[in-house]
Amino acid sequence: MLIEGHVEVHVNPGDGTSLRRALLHAPTGTYGDGQEHSISVIRSGRVVTVQVDETTPVEMKLGPSAESRTINVSSLYVGGIPEGEGTPMLKMRSSFHGCIRNLVFNMELLDFTSATDYEHADLDSCSLSERPKLAVYREDGELPPEPQPLPSPELCATERAPEYIPNAHQFGLAEGSHLVLPFNQLAVRKRLSVQLRIRTFASSGLVFYMAHQNQVDHAALQLHAGRLHFTFDLGKGRTKVSHPALLSDGQWHTVKTEYFKRRGFMTVDGQESPVVTTVGDATTLDVEGKLYLGGLPSEYRARNTGNITHSVPACLGEVTVNSQQLHMDSPMSAFAVTRCYAVAQEGTFFEGSGYAALVREGYRVRSDVNITLEFRTSSENGVLLGISSAKVDAIGLEIVDGKLLFHVNNGAGRITATYEPKTPSRLCDGRWHTLQANKSKHRVVLTVDGNVVRAESPHTQSTSADTNDPIYVGGYPADVKQNCLSSRTSFRGCVRRLTLTKGLQVQSFDFSTAFDLQGVFPHSCPGTES
């Protein structure tokens, strides 16, 4: 209860002993000051502990018989008590006027919108205005200024469940990502026509491949420097067809590759490439009836395809061979393929349950490192990045209660640069934010959306974070120690353009190359910015 600006807590264990009370006085004189306050009531055996904000906790001791007694709860009322309910011991009958949020009961976050009953309560917003009072005049006869309504607490962006596209699949989630689809090999001997739809932000990768068992006769479509290249060999030499259209724009494109009567050409969104005459005098394409879509199995070694054999980080759908639709839902083989988001952005999606582990052999932070990345989230908490030795040396980036923290420990204690936005929901607004975290010996500089925060250690002789450990992004395993992260909450949202720089050496990280990937979906981020 709030009584004359102070918090009062009553506990009756129901064992016939007297009522226990605790009174907590506000350091500023009143808790009715329009500011946000936190309160916790925790029972452990006979001891009930009450704490408001960061003040000293107050303890109440229940009688000896309450040690193992359960306080049975049949009804939980918040903000007031209905007429005819409650206990006669409770003298307070006035309802609470204000805002309550983040109510946790027995470790469960309660959702007010699922209340069984409510009266005069707005369950999904908070807008305070003072109740009418008697007019109080000042000595000069004037009315005092009207109290202003309290601003609503800033809320994080509302996250919508992603929608998916039927009959389309996302590739490039890991090395060896692929589908193998069966087709009629006899139908393509004299004429080959492969049509598909593609959406990608990437600039390179293998879109499709088919070949004879000896790999002399083959056909392939590759993305290189953002443009498509169709190559095929009828056994007497390789023919290459290139198209000038740039595909790496995240938009859907319809692509058709064709060879017929010793000529090859390609069409992108209705725009034809120049026609190329086939090399040599062969007239038939002898291949197995297997279309390798989106990449190749890791054990398959493609010859005659050049360097681009890695899986294309793209969404592919509506695949036909000589006008026959191939069913992507019944492949001969499949690996590291998932559904396609209806609306997508460049980035990697972290679903909030796992992590990406990079550099298995270990990353050495030492005296200097510069980390850059972009992120978007609708959560107030989440691990962004951690590198930690088994001792104390470590670095860490995390979002805690809407603030962004950059921690460094060179072995002589943790240094932390904290970026606290002007509005608490600034970082969880669902928009992209840029981050740069720079460690230079005993100094750290954190830059978020152009806002610079600095910190430095008084131990100027301690300059090196001696790590030789993996980089964990978005979270870390339960059995891994992280000395520069205070949170275990996995990040939910999207990350892109992660780089770590030491001197002139810039390392850009592709999450599909992670040696351990849990709850992370590289190369596609659902939805648009809020």
VEXSE-650756 format. One record per residue (C-alpha): residue in three letters; chain; x, y, z. Coordinates in steps of 0.1 Angstrom, whole numbers, plus 5000, padded with zeros to 4 digits. Example, Ala and Ser with C-alpha at 12.3 -4.5 7.8 and 13.67 -1.06 7.14 Angstrom:
// VEXSE-650756
PT res chain    X    Y    Z
PT ALA     A 5123 4955 5078
PT SER     A 5137 4989 5071
END
This chain:
// VEXSE-650756
PT res chain    X    Y    Z
PT MET     A 5000 5000 5000
PT LEU     A 5010 5036 4995
PT ILE     A 5000 5056 5026
PT GLU     A 5009 5094 5027
PT GLY     A 5037 5089 5003
PT HIS     A 5053 5059 5021
PT VAL     A 5051 5022 5013
PT GLU     A 5035 4999 5038
PT VAL     A 5036 4961 5035
PT HIS     A 5014 4938 5056
PT VAL     A 5019 4900 5057
PT ASN     A 4996 4875 5074
PT PRO     A 5010 4839 5071
PT GLY     A 4975 4825 5080
PT ASP     A 4989 4805 5110
PT GLY     A 4970 4825 5136
PT THR     A 5000 4846 5146
PT SER     A 4998 4883 5146
PT LEU     A 5000 4904 5114
PT ARG     A 5035 4916 5104
PT ARG     A 5040 4951 5090
PT ALA     A 5069 4970 5074
PT LEU     A 5070 5007 5067
PT LEU     A 5094 5021 5041
PT HIS     A 5100 5059 5040
PT ALA     A 5109 5076 5008
PT PRO     A 5144 5093 5009
PT THR     A 5128 5123 4991
PT GLY     A 5098 5125 5015
PT THR     A 5073 5108 4992
PT TYR     A 5070 5080 4966
PT GLY     A 5041 5099 4951
PT ASP     A 5066 5121 4931
PT GLY     A 5056 5110 4895
PT GLN     A 5089 5091 4891
PT GLU     A 5092 5054 4883
PT HIS     A 5100 5032 4913
PT SER     A 5106 4995 4917
PT ILE     A 5095 4974 4946
PT SER     A 5101 4937 4955
PT VAL     A 5086 4915 4982
PT ILE     A 5105 4882 4986
PT ARG     A 5097 4855 5010
PT SER     A 5123 4829 5020
PT GLY     A 5111 4806 5048
PT ARG     A 5103 4828 5078
PT VAL     A 5119 4859 5064
PT VAL     A 5100 4884 5041
PT THR     A 5123 4910 5025
PT VAL     A 5109 4943 5011
PT GLN     A 5130 4967 4990
PT VAL     A 5121 4998 4971
PT ASP     A 5144 5011 4944
PT GLU     A 5180 5009 4957
PT THR     A 5172 5016 4993
PT THR     A 5183 4993 5022
PT PRO     A 5160 4962 5023
PT VAL     A 5136 4958 5052
PT GLU     A 5131 4924 5067
PT MET     A 5101 4909 5086
PT LYS     A 5103 4877 5105
PT LEU     A 5073 4854 5106
PT GLY     A 5065 4831 5135
PT PRO     A 5083 4797 5138
PT SER     A 5053 4778 5125
PT ALA     A 5055 4797 5092
PT GLU     A 5089 4782 5083
PT SER     A 5074 4755 5061
PT ARG     A 5039 4769 5057
PT THR     A 5027 4778 5023
PT ILE     A 5008 4811 5020
PT ASN     A 4979 4800 4998
PT VAL     A 4970 4825 4971
PT SER     A 4936 4822 4954
PT SER     A 4932 4858 4942
PT LEU     A 4957 4885 4932
PT TYR     A 4944 4920 4930
PT VAL     A 4964 4949 4917
PT GLY     A 4957 4986 4921
PT GLY     A 4926 4981 4943
PT ILE     A 4901 4956 4957
PT PRO     A 4866 4949 4944
PT GLU     A 4837 4958 4967
PT GLY     A 4830 4929 4992
PT GLU     A 4865 4913 4987
PT GLY     A 4897 4915 5007
PT THR     A 4904 4911 5044
PT PRO     A 4889 4930 5073
PT MET     A 4925 4937 5085
PT LEU     A 4931 4959 5054
PT LYS     A 4921 4994 5063
PT MET     A 4931 5009 5030
PT ARG     A 4902 5009 5006
PT SER     A 4914 5036 4981
PT SER     A 4924 5024 4947
PT PHE     A 4959 5032 4934
PT HIS     A 4962 5061 4910
PT GLY     A 4992 5057 4887
PT CYS     A 5010 5032 4865
PT ILE     A 5022 4997 4872
PT ARG     A 5043 4976 4849
PT ASN     A 5066 4946 4848
PT LEU     A 5047 4927 4875
PT VAL     A 5065 4894 4883
PT PHE     A 5047 4869 4906
PT ASN     A 5066 4837 4915
PT MET     A 5091 4842 4887
PT GLU     A 5063 4847 4861
PT LEU     A 5058 4880 4842
PT LEU     A 5021 4887 4844
PT ASP     A 5003 4901 4814
PT PHE     A 4977 4927 4825
PT THR     A 4958 4922 4792
PT SER     A 4949 4886 4803
PT ALA     A 4934 4898 4837
PT THR     A 4902 4878 4846
PT ASP     A 4885 4910 4856
PT TYR     A 4892 4947 4858
PT GLU     A 4876 4981 4865
PT HIS     A 4887 5016 4857
PT ALA     A 4921 5004 4845
PT ASP     A 4937 5010 4811
PT LEU     A 4955 4978 4805
PT ASP     A 4979 4986 4776
PT SER     A 4989 5022 4781
PT CYS     A 5000 5046 4808
PT SER     A 4988 5082 4808
PT LEU     A 4986 5100 4842
PT SER     A 4967 5131 4850
PT GLU     A 4960 5144 4884
PT ARG     A 4926 5137 4900
PT PRO     A 4905 5168 4906
PT LYS     A 4915 5186 4938
PT LEU     A 4900 5215 4958
PT ALA     A 4913 5248 4945
PT VAL     A 4942 5260 4967
PT TYR     A 4950 5297 4963
PT ARG     A 4984 5313 4968
PT GLU     A 4989 5343 4990
PT ASP     A 4986 5366 4960
PT GLY     A 4952 5352 4953
PT GLU     A 4963 5335 4921
PT LEU     A 4957 5298 4914
PT PRO     A 4989 5277 4913
PT PRO     A 4998 5264 4879
PT GLU     A 4980 5232 4868
PT PRO     A 5001 5201 4873
PT GLN     A 5012 5187 4840
PT PRO     A 5003 5151 4830
PT LEU     A 5032 5127 4834
PT PRO     A 5046 5115 4801
PT SER     A 5039 5079 4792
PT PRO     A 5069 5056 4797
PT GLU     A 5087 5051 4764
PT LEU     A 5080 5016 4750
PT CYS     A 5101 4994 4728
PT ALA     A 5089 4987 4693
PT THR     A 5062 4961 4689
PT GLU     A 5076 4930 4672
PT ARG     A 5054 4913 4646
PT ALA     A 5057 4876 4639
PT PRO     A 5075 4872 4606
PT GLU     A 5055 4860 4575
PT TYR     A 5069 4835 4551
PT ILE     A 5067 4828 4513
PT PRO     A 5054 4795 4501
PT ASN     A 5075 4773 4478
PT ALA     A 5107 4794 4484
PT HIS     A 5138 4786 4505
PT GLN     A 5166 4806 4520
PT PHE     A 5201 4793 4513
PT GLY     A 5236 4803 4525
PT LEU     A 5229 4796 4562
PT ALA     A 5260 4775 4565
PT GLU     A 5288 4759 4544
PT GLY     A 5273 4732 4522
PT SER     A 5238 4747 4523
PT HIS     A 5218 4731 4493
PT LEU     A 5189 4712 4480
PT VAL     A 5192 4684 4454
PT LEU     A 5160 4682 4432
PT PRO     A 5153 4654 4407
PT PHE     A 5145 4661 4370
PT ASN     A 5142 4642 4338
PT GLN     A 5178 4641 4324
PT LEU     A 5167 4629 4290
PT ALA     A 5146 4661 4285
PT VAL     A 5176 4684 4287
PT ARG     A 5199 4666 4262
PT LYS     A 5190 4688 4232
PT ARG     A 5175 4718 4250
PT LEU     A 5180 4732 4286
PT SER     A 5158 4759 4301
PT VAL     A 5160 4766 4338
PT GLN     A 5138 4793 4353
PT LEU     A 5137 4805 4389
PT ARG     A 5130 4835 4411
PT ILE     A 5158 4849 4433
PT ARG     A 5161 4876 4460
PT THR     A 5195 4884 4475
PT PHE     A 5217 4911 4492
PT ALA     A 5249 4891 4484
PT SER     A 5273 4896 4456
PT SER     A 5285 4860 4450
PT GLY     A 5275 4823 4453
PT LEU     A 5264 4792 4433
PT VAL     A 5228 4794 4423
PT PHE     A 5225 4760 4405
PT TYR     A 5246 4732 4391
PT MET     A 5241 4700 4372
PT ALA     A 5267 4677 4357
PT HIS     A 5276 4642 4343
PT GLN     A 5292 4618 4368
PT ASN     A 5326 4626 4353
PT GLN     A 5317 4664 4354
PT VAL     A 5328 4670 4318
PT ASP     A 5292 4679 4306
PT HIS     A 5278 4704 4331
PT ALA     A 5257 4736 4334
PT ALA     A 5260 4761 4362
PT LEU     A 5246 4795 4372
PT GLN     A 5268 4816 4394
PT LEU     A 5265 4850 4410
PT HIS     A 5298 4870 4409
PT ALA     A 5303 4907 4417
PT GLY     A 5265 4910 4419
PT ARG     A 5259 4898 4383
PT LEU     A 5249 4864 4369
PT HIS     A 5270 4841 4348
PT PHE     A 5256 4810 4331
PT THR     A 5282 4784 4320
PT PHE     A 5277 4751 4302
PT ASP     A 5298 4725 4286
PT LEU     A 5285 4699 4261
PT GLY     A 5318 4680 4263
PT LYS     A 5340 4700 4239
PT GLY     A 5346 4732 4258
PT ARG     A 5329 4757 4282
PT THR     A 5305 4784 4270
PT LYS     A 5299 4814 4292
PT VAL     A 5269 4838 4291
PT SER     A 5269 4869 4313
PT HIS     A 5241 4893 4321
PT PRO     A 5247 4930 4329
PT ALA     A 5218 4933 4355
PT LEU     A 5229 4939 4391
PT LEU     A 5210 4915 4414
PT SER     A 5222 4923 4449
PT ASP     A 5194 4947 4457
PT GLY     A 5172 4926 4479
PT GLN     A 5144 4926 4453
PT TRP     A 5128 4896 4436
PT HIS     A 5141 4889 4401
PT THR     A 5130 4863 4375
PT VAL     A 5159 4845 4358
PT LYS     A 5158 4822 4329
PT THR     A 5189 4804 4315
PT GLU     A 5187 4786 4282
PT TYR     A 5208 4766 4256
PT PHE     A 5192 4754 4224
PT LYS     A 5207 4747 4189
PT ARG     A 5242 4755 4199
PT ARG     A 5233 4789 4213
PT GLY     A 5232 4800 4249
PT PHE     A 5215 4831 4265
PT MET     A 5200 4844 4297
PT THR     A 5170 4866 4306
PT VAL     A 5166 4886 4338
PT ASP     A 5132 4903 4344
PT GLY     A 5125 4900 4307
PT GLN     A 5158 4916 4296
PT GLU     A 5178 4893 4274
PT SER     A 5216 4889 4274
PT PRO     A 5236 4888 4242
PT VAL     A 5234 4853 4226
PT VAL     A 5266 4832 4227
PT THR     A 5274 4804 4203
PT THR     A 5285 4772 4220
PT VAL     A 5322 4762 4220
PT GLY     A 5330 4730 4200
PT ASP     A 5308 4709 4178
PT ALA     A 5290 4688 4205
PT THR     A 5252 4690 4203
PT THR     A 5240 4672 4235
PT LEU     A 5241 4679 4272
PT ASP     A 5246 4646 4291
PT VAL     A 5240 4652 4328
PT GLU     A 5226 4633 4358
PT GLY     A 5190 4641 4367
PT LYS     A 5200 4661 4398
PT LEU     A 5197 4698 4401
PT TYR     A 5220 4712 4429
PT LEU     A 5201 4743 4440
PT GLY     A 5216 4771 4461
PT GLY     A 5249 4753 4467
PT LEU     A 5267 4719 4468
PT PRO     A 5270 4693 4495
PT SER     A 5303 4698 4514
PT GLU     A 5317 4665 4502
PT TYR     A 5309 4672 4465
PT ARG     A 5339 4687 4446
PT ALA     A 5328 4706 4415
PT ARG     A 5353 4708 4387
PT ASN     A 5353 4734 4359
PT THR     A 5332 4759 4379
PT GLY     A 5360 4783 4391
PT ASN     A 5362 4797 4426
PT ILE     A 5325 4803 4432
PT THR     A 5312 4770 4446
PT HIS     A 5299 4783 4479
PT SER     A 5262 4785 4487
PT VAL     A 5245 4816 4475
PT PRO     A 5230 4836 4504
PT ALA     A 5197 4840 4487
PT CYS     A 5160 4832 4486
PT LEU     A 5152 4809 4457
PT GLY     A 5118 4798 4445
PT GLU     A 5095 4787 4416
PT VAL     A 5122 4765 4400
PT THR     A 5113 4749 4366
PT VAL     A 5135 4728 4342
PT ASN     A 5121 4728 4307
PT SER     A 5089 4742 4320
PT GLN     A 5084 4714 4345
PT GLN     A 5080 4727 4381
PT LEU     A 5104 4711 4406
PT HIS     A 5090 4704 4440
PT MET     A 5113 4720 4466
PT ASP     A 5095 4703 4494
PT SER     A 5106 4668 4484
PT PRO     A 5143 4670 4477
PT MET     A 5168 4641 4472
PT SER     A 5191 4659 4497
PT ALA     A 5189 4690 4518
PT PHE     A 5211 4709 4543
PT ALA     A 5210 4742 4561
PT VAL     A 5180 4756 4542
PT THR     A 5151 4774 4558
PT ARG     A 5119 4793 4549
PT CYS     A 5120 4827 4533
PT TYR     A 5107 4858 4550
PT ALA     A 5080 4876 4531
PT VAL     A 5097 4909 4537
PT ALA     A 5135 4909 4543
PT GLN     A 5164 4932 4550
PT GLU     A 5201 4927 4548
PT GLY     A 5214 4912 4581
PT THR     A 5215 4881 4602
PT PHE     A 5185 4873 4625
PT PHE     A 5191 4862 4661
PT GLU     A 5159 4847 4675
PT GLY     A 5169 4854 4712
PT SER     A 5177 4818 4722
PT GLY     A 5213 4812 4711
PT TYR     A 5245 4826 4697
PT ALA     A 5270 4825 4668
PT ALA     A 5306 4813 4677
PT LEU     A 5333 4826 4654
PT VAL     A 5371 4820 4652
PT ARG     A 5374 4785 4667
PT GLU     A 5412 4788 4670
PT GLY     A 5408 4819 4691
PT TYR     A 5409 4857 4687
PT ARG     A 5437 4877 4704
PT VAL     A 5424 4911 4716
PT ARG     A 5457 4923 4731
PT SER     A 5463 4961 4734
PT ASP     A 5441 4975 4705
PT VAL     A 5409 4965 4687
PT ASN     A 5382 4984 4669
PT ILE     A 5347 4967 4667
PT THR     A 5320 4980 4644
PT LEU     A 5285 4966 4637
PT GLU     A 5249 4976 4631
PT PHE     A 5220 4962 4651
PT ARG     A 5182 4965 4654
PT THR     A 5161 4951 4682
PT SER     A 5128 4955 4701
PT SER     A 5143 4942 4734
PT GLU     A 5158 4962 4763
PT ASN     A 5184 4935 4771
PT GLY     A 5208 4913 4751
PT VAL     A 5244 4902 4747
PT LEU     A 5260 4916 4715
PT LEU     A 5295 4903 4717
PT GLY     A 5320 4887 4741
PT ILE     A 5356 4875 4740
PT SER     A 5369 4861 4772
PT SER     A 5399 4842 4785
PT ALA     A 5395 4816 4813
PT LYS     A 5412 4841 4837
PT VAL     A 5399 4877 4838
PT ASP     A 5411 4892 4805
PT ALA     A 5381 4899 4783
PT ILE     A 5360 4924 4763
PT GLY     A 5322 4925 4761
PT LEU     A 5293 4945 4745
PT GLU     A 5258 4942 4758
PT ILE     A 5225 4960 4761
PT VAL     A 5212 4962 4797
PT ASP     A 5180 4980 4806
PT GLY     A 5181 5000 4774
PT LYS     A 5217 5011 4779
PT LEU     A 5247 5000 4758
PT LEU     A 5278 4989 4777
PT PHE     A 5313 4983 4765
PT HIS     A 5334 4964 4791
PT VAL     A 5372 4958 4789
PT ASN     A 5394 4939 4814
PT ASN     A 5431 4940 4808
PT GLY     A 5437 4920 4840
PT ALA     A 5436 4949 4865
PT GLY     A 5398 4953 4868
PT ARG     A 5369 4960 4845
PT ILE     A 5366 4994 4826
PT THR     A 5331 5002 4813
PT ALA     A 5319 5029 4789
PT THR     A 5281 5033 4791
PT TYR     A 5259 5049 4765
PT GLU     A 5226 5059 4780
PT PRO     A 5202 5072 4754
PT LYS     A 5180 5102 4762
PT THR     A 5149 5081 4760
PT PRO     A 5151 5045 4774
PT SER     A 5135 5029 4744
PT ARG     A 5159 5045 4719
PT LEU     A 5179 5013 4713
PT CYS     A 5149 4990 4712
PT ASP     A 5129 5010 4687
PT GLY     A 5133 4984 4659
PT ARG     A 5155 5007 4638
PT TRP     A 5191 5002 4628
PT HIS     A 5218 5016 4651
PT THR     A 5255 5019 4644
PT LEU     A 5280 5009 4670
PT GLN     A 5318 5014 4672
PT ALA     A 5337 5001 4703
PT ASN     A 5374 5010 4704
PT LYS     A 5399 4997 4729
PT SER     A 5433 5014 4728
PT LYS     A 5455 5001 4756
PT HIS     A 5438 5012 4789
PT ARG     A 5413 5035 4772
PT VAL     A 5379 5026 4757
PT VAL     A 5357 5047 4734
PT LEU     A 5321 5037 4727
PT THR     A 5303 5054 4698
PT VAL     A 5265 5047 4693
PT ASP     A 5247 5065 4665
PT GLY     A 5275 5092 4666
PT ASN     A 5273 5097 4704
PT VAL     A 5307 5092 4720
PT VAL     A 5313 5079 4755
PT ARG     A 5348 5074 4770
PT ALA     A 5363 5055 4799
PT GLU     A 5398 5047 4811
PT SER     A 5415 5025 4837
PT PRO     A 5436 5041 4864
PT HIS     A 5461 5012 4859
PT THR     A 5478 5027 4829
PT GLN     A 5505 5000 4829
PT SER     A 5479 4973 4823
PT THR     A 5472 4976 4785
PT SER     A 5466 4941 4771
PT ALA     A 5436 4919 4772
PT ASP     A 5453 4885 4767
PT THR     A 5426 4864 4750
PT ASN     A 5430 4835 4726
PT ASP     A 5393 4825 4726
PT PRO     A 5363 4824 4702
PT ILE     A 5342 4855 4695
PT TYR     A 5306 4849 4707
PT VAL     A 5279 4871 4691
PT GLY     A 5243 4874 4703
PT GLY     A 5249 4852 4734
PT TYR     A 5271 4823 4746
PT PRO     A 5268 4787 4757
PT ALA     A 5259 4779 4794
PT ASP     A 5293 4762 4800
PT VAL     A 5314 4792 4786
PT LYS     A 5327 4818 4810
PT GLN     A 5324 4855 4799
PT ASN     A 5342 4879 4823
PT CYS     A 5331 4911 4807
PT LEU     A 5294 4904 4803
PT SER     A 5269 4910 4832
PT SER     A 5240 4895 4813
PT ARG     A 5232 4860 4800
PT THR     A 5202 4872 4780
PT SER     A 5206 4862 4743
PT PHE     A 5201 4890 4718
PT ARG     A 5169 4890 4698
PT GLY     A 5170 4911 4666
PT CYS     A 5193 4916 4636
PT VAL     A 5230 4922 4632
PT ARG     A 5250 4932 4601
PT ARG     A 5284 4944 4590
PT LEU     A 5304 4931 4619
PT THR     A 5341 4939 4616
PT LEU     A 5371 4937 4640
PT THR     A 5401 4958 4631
PT LYS     A 5436 4957 4645
PT GLY     A 5459 4982 4629
PT LEU     A 5455 4979 4591
PT GLN     A 5441 4944 4594
PT VAL     A 5403 4945 4589
PT GLN     A 5383 4913 4594
PT SER     A 5347 4912 4582
PT PHE     A 5326 4883 4596
PT ASP     A 5301 4862 4577
PT PHE     A 5279 4844 4603
PT SER     A 5274 4815 4579
PT THR     A 5310 4806 4585
PT ALA     A 5304 4803 4623
PT PHE     A 5317 4770 4638
PT ASP     A 5287 4769 4661
PT LEU     A 5253 4785 4653
PT GLN     A 5223 4782 4676
PT GLY     A 5191 4800 4669
PT VAL     A 5208 4823 4643
PT PHE     A 5197 4827 4607
PT PRO     A 5224 4843 4585
PT HIS     A 5219 4865 4555
PT SER     A 5182 4874 4561
PT CYS     A 5165 4897 4586
PT PRO     A 5127 4896 4588
PT GLY     A 5105 4926 4582
PT THR     A 5113 4963 4578
PT GLU     A 5123 4989 4603
PT SER     A 5095 4999 4626
END
